[in-house]
């Protein structure tokens, strides 16, 4: 959470300050908000257990859906987003399965269903719902349906052949029970209260307001430059060093003050 908070602080500060041009890999990476649009529910995918399904199978007209686009092999930004989602599931008063469901869709067309199943099992354990695979779906699929879904959501990402990773934004999608986009939520530091409120709104078919694009644009991870991690690590090191200096100076000052006070007695 400390790293996430520092990432958010850094992004906010970066918006106000002059920034150098984005690395070429990140040009065009981001989110176009398509609030109120309906995603294509006829897209074919494979469930984590290997069963062929349609995306619409997970929209029952009753429960809203919390959707995450990620992929198993991603150990950086995807892990942060998925962990924030699991923390929200664990903390919310809404009950997974009864009040809403979670659908994760891999953006990697080479992802295997067995790997997706293992990742889902880990996420469910972290969320406090071990074995409840009926309520948290992890879908894999071919390139076409993945891109069609991403395009409908306004989720722009790109494969980097140099590092063999995807550059992508970090965002959660909240959809109505019939598949309309109700809300976008930044995926780095997610408040369970915000997620719960968005799900309640989506359950009654409400469409939320757009979030600031300048905030979304911060939540990118450059797998080539590892920019965010290195910058956050730098701030942690600088902050730790500064804390040591401040504490040391305070202790030294108190020691000198005490010596002077005693000598004056």
C-alpha positions as CSV (number, residue, x, y, z in Angstrom):
1,X,0.0,0.0,0.0
2,X,2.9,2.4,0.7
3,X,4.2,1.9,-2.8
4,X,0.8,2.4,-4.3
5,X,0.3,5.6,-2.3
6,X,3.7,6.9,-3.4
7,X,2.9,6.0,-7.0
8,X,-0.4,8.0,-6.7
9,X,1.5,10.9,-5.2
10,X,4.1,10.8,-7.9
11,X,1.5,10.7,-10.7
12,X,-0.4,13.6,-9.2
13,X,2.7,15.7,-8.9
14,X,3.8,14.7,-12.4
15,X,0.6,16.1,-13.9
16,X,1.3,19.5,-12.4
17,X,4.9,19.6,-13.4
18,X,6.4,19.7,-16.9
19,X,7.0,16.2,-18.1
20,X,9.3,14.8,-20.8
21,X,7.7,13.1,-23.7
22,X,6.4,9.6,-23.1
23,X,8.5,6.6,-24.1
24,X,7.4,5.4,-27.6
25,X,6.0,2.2,-26.0
26,X,3.5,4.2,-24.0
27,X,2.2,6.4,-26.8
28,X,-1.5,5.5,-27.3
29,X,-1.6,3.4,-24.1
30,X,-4.6,4.5,-21.9
31,X,-8.3,4.4,-21.5
32,X,-11.1,6.1,-23.5
33,X,-14.1,6.1,-21.3
34,X,-17.2,4.6,-23.1
35,X,-19.7,5.1,-20.2
36,X,-23.1,3.8,-21.1
37,X,-21.9,1.6,-24.0
38,X,-22.7,-2.1,-24.0
39,X,-19.8,-4.5,-24.4
40,X,-20.2,-7.3,-27.1
41,X,-21.7,-10.2,-25.1
42,X,-21.4,-12.7,-27.9
43,X,-17.6,-12.9,-27.8
44,X,-16.2,-16.4,-27.4
45,X,-13.8,-17.2,-24.7
46,X,-12.5,-20.3,-22.7
47,X,-13.1,-20.5,-19.0
48,X,-10.2,-21.3,-16.7
49,X,-11.3,-25.0,-16.5
50,X,-11.3,-25.3,-20.3
51,X,-15.0,-24.8,-21.0
52,X,-16.0,-22.8,-24.0
53,X,-18.2,-19.9,-23.1
54,X,-19.7,-16.6,-24.3
55,X,-19.0,-13.4,-22.5
56,X,-22.7,-12.9,-22.1
57,X,-22.9,-16.1,-19.9
58,X,-21.6,-14.0,-17.0
59,X,-24.2,-11.2,-17.3
60,X,-27.5,-12.6,-15.8
61,X,-29.5,-9.4,-15.8
62,X,-29.4,-9.4,-11.9
63,X,-25.9,-9.0,-10.7
64,X,-23.3,-6.3,-11.7
65,X,-19.9,-7.4,-12.8
66,X,-16.5,-6.2,-11.6
67,X,-14.2,-6.7,-14.6
68,X,-10.4,-6.7,-14.8
69,X,-8.2,-7.0,-17.9
70,X,-4.9,-8.6,-17.0
71,X,-2.7,-11.6,-17.7
72,X,-1.1,-14.3,-15.6
73,X,2.5,-13.8,-16.6
74,X,2.4,-10.1,-15.6
75,X,4.1,-9.8,-12.2
76,X,4.1,-6.0,-12.0
77,X,1.1,-3.8,-12.7
78,X,-1.4,-6.7,-13.2
79,X,-0.5,-8.1,-9.8
80,X,-1.1,-4.7,-8.2
81,X,-4.5,-4.3,-9.9
82,X,-5.6,-7.8,-9.1
83,X,-4.5,-7.6,-5.5
84,X,-6.4,-4.3,-5.1
85,X,-9.5,-6.1,-6.6
86,X,-9.1,-9.0,-4.1
87,X,-8.6,-6.6,-1.2
88,X,-11.8,-4.8,-2.2
89,X,-13.7,-8.2,-2.5
90,X,-12.5,-9.2,1.0
91,X,-13.3,-5.8,2.6
92,X,-16.7,-5.0,1.1
93,X,-20.0,-5.8,2.8
94,X,-21.4,-6.9,-0.5
95,X,-21.2,-10.6,-0.9
96,X,-19.3,-12.1,-3.8
97,X,-21.7,-14.3,-5.8
98,X,-24.9,-13.0,-4.3
99,X,-24.5,-9.3,-4.9
100,X,-22.0,-9.3,-7.8
101,X,-19.5,-11.4,-9.6
102,X,-15.9,-10.8,-10.8
103,X,-14.7,-11.5,-14.3
104,X,-11.0,-11.4,-15.2
105,X,-10.1,-11.5,-18.9
106,X,-6.6,-12.2,-20.0
107,X,-5.2,-9.8,-22.6
108,X,-2.6,-12.5,-23.6
109,X,-3.9,-14.7,-26.4
110,X,-1.2,-17.3,-25.5
111,X,-2.4,-17.6,-22.0
112,X,-3.3,-21.2,-21.0
113,X,-6.5,-22.1,-19.2
114,X,-4.6,-24.1,-16.6
115,X,-2.4,-21.1,-15.7
116,X,-5.5,-18.9,-15.5
117,X,-7.2,-21.5,-13.2
118,X,-4.1,-21.5,-10.8
119,X,-4.1,-17.7,-10.7
120,X,-7.8,-17.6,-10.0
121,X,-7.4,-20.0,-7.1
122,X,-4.7,-17.8,-5.6
123,X,-6.9,-14.7,-6.0
124,X,-9.9,-16.4,-4.4
125,X,-7.8,-17.5,-1.4
126,X,-6.5,-13.9,-1.1
127,X,-10.0,-12.6,-1.3
128,X,-11.2,-14.9,1.5
129,X,-13.4,-17.0,-0.9
130,X,-11.3,-20.1,-1.6
131,X,-12.8,-22.5,-4.1
132,X,-15.7,-20.2,-5.1
133,X,-14.9,-20.5,-8.8
134,X,-18.5,-19.9,-9.8
135,X,-18.3,-16.3,-8.6
136,X,-14.9,-15.3,-10.0
137,X,-14.3,-16.2,-13.6
138,X,-10.9,-16.1,-15.4
139,X,-11.3,-16.1,-19.2
140,X,-8.7,-16.7,-21.9
141,X,-9.2,-16.3,-25.6
142,X,-8.0,-15.6,-29.0
143,X,-6.6,-12.3,-30.2
144,X,-9.8,-11.2,-31.9
145,X,-12.3,-11.4,-29.0
146,X,-9.7,-10.0,-26.6
147,X,-9.2,-6.9,-28.8
148,X,-12.9,-6.6,-29.5
149,X,-13.6,-6.5,-25.7
150,X,-10.7,-4.1,-25.0
151,X,-11.8,-1.8,-27.8
152,X,-15.4,-1.7,-26.5
153,X,-14.1,-0.9,-23.0
154,X,-11.7,1.7,-24.4
155,X,-8.7,-0.2,-23.0
156,X,-5.6,0.5,-25.1
157,X,-2.6,-1.7,-24.6
158,X,0.4,-2.9,-26.6
159,X,2.8,-5.9,-26.8
160,X,6.5,-5.1,-26.3
161,X,8.5,-7.8,-28.1
162,X,11.8,-6.6,-26.5
163,X,10.7,-7.4,-22.9
164,X,7.9,-9.8,-23.9
165,X,5.4,-8.0,-21.8
166,X,2.2,-5.9,-22.4
167,X,2.2,-2.2,-21.7
168,X,-1.2,-1.3,-20.4
169,X,-3.2,1.0,-18.1
170,X,-4.4,0.0,-14.6
171,X,-8.1,0.2,-14.3
172,X,-11.1,-1.7,-13.0
173,X,-14.4,-1.8,-14.9
174,X,-17.8,-1.9,-13.3
175,X,-20.6,-3.1,-15.6
176,X,-24.4,-3.3,-15.2
177,X,-26.1,-6.7,-15.1
178,X,-26.9,-6.5,-18.8
179,X,-23.3,-5.5,-19.8
180,X,-23.3,-1.7,-20.0
181,X,-20.2,0.2,-18.8
182,X,-21.2,1.9,-15.6
183,X,-17.9,3.0,-14.0
184,X,-14.2,3.2,-14.4
185,X,-12.0,2.9,-11.3
186,X,-8.3,3.6,-11.1
187,X,-6.6,0.3,-10.3
188,X,-3.5,1.2,-8.3
189,X,-5.0,2.3,-4.9
190,X,-8.6,1.1,-4.9
191,X,-11.0,2.0,-2.0
192,X,-13.4,-0.8,-1.2
193,X,-16.0,1.9,-0.4
194,X,-15.8,3.3,-3.9
195,X,-16.0,-0.2,-5.5
196,X,-19.0,-1.1,-3.4
197,X,-20.8,2.1,-4.2
198,X,-20.0,1.6,-7.9
199,X,-21.4,-1.9,-7.8
200,X,-24.6,-0.8,-6.1
201,X,-25.1,1.9,-8.7
202,X,-24.4,-0.6,-11.5
203,X,-26.9,-3.1,-10.0
204,X,-29.7,-0.6,-10.6
205,X,-28.4,0.3,-14.1
206,X,-26.9,3.7,-13.2
207,X,-24.1,5.1,-15.3
208,X,-21.4,7.0,-13.4
209,X,-19.5,10.1,-14.2
210,X,-16.2,10.1,-16.1
211,X,-13.1,10.1,-14.0
212,X,-10.3,12.6,-14.7
213,X,-8.3,11.4,-17.7
214,X,-5.2,13.0,-16.3
215,X,-5.4,10.5,-13.4
216,X,-5.9,7.5,-15.7
217,X,-2.9,8.6,-17.8
218,X,-0.6,8.2,-14.8
219,X,-1.4,4.6,-14.2
220,X,0.9,3.0,-16.8
221,X,3.9,0.8,-16.3
222,X,6.7,0.8,-18.9
223,X,8.0,-2.7,-18.8
224,X,11.1,-1.6,-20.8
225,X,12.1,1.2,-18.6
226,X,10.5,0.0,-15.3
227,X,10.0,3.7,-14.8
228,X,7.5,3.7,-12.0
229,X,9.2,1.1,-9.9
230,X,12.6,2.7,-10.1
231,X,11.2,6.1,-9.3
232,X,9.1,4.9,-6.4
233,X,12.1,2.9,-5.1
234,X,14.2,6.1,-5.4
235,X,11.6,8.1,-3.4
236,X,11.5,5.4,-0.7
237,X,15.3,5.5,-0.4
238,X,15.4,9.3,-0.3
239,X,12.5,9.4,2.1
240,X,14.1,6.8,4.4
241,X,17.4,8.7,4.3
242,X,15.6,12.0,5.0
243,X,13.8,10.4,8.0
244,X,17.1,9.1,9.4
245,X,18.6,12.6,9.1
246,X,15.7,14.3,10.7
247,X,15.5,11.9,13.6
248,X,19.2,12.0,14.1
249,X,19.2,15.8,14.1
250,X,16.3,15.9,16.6
251,X,18.1,13.5,18.9
252,X,21.3,15.5,18.7
253,X,19.5,18.7,19.4
254,X,17.7,17.3,22.4
255,X,20.9,16.0,23.8
256,X,22.7,19.4,23.5
257,X,19.7,21.1,25.0
258,X,19.7,18.8,27.9
259,X,23.4,19.3,28.5
260,X,23.0,23.1,28.4
261,X,20.0,22.9,30.8
262,X,22.0,20.8,33.3
263,X,25.0,23.1,33.1
264,X,22.9,26.1,33.9
265,X,21.4,24.5,37.0
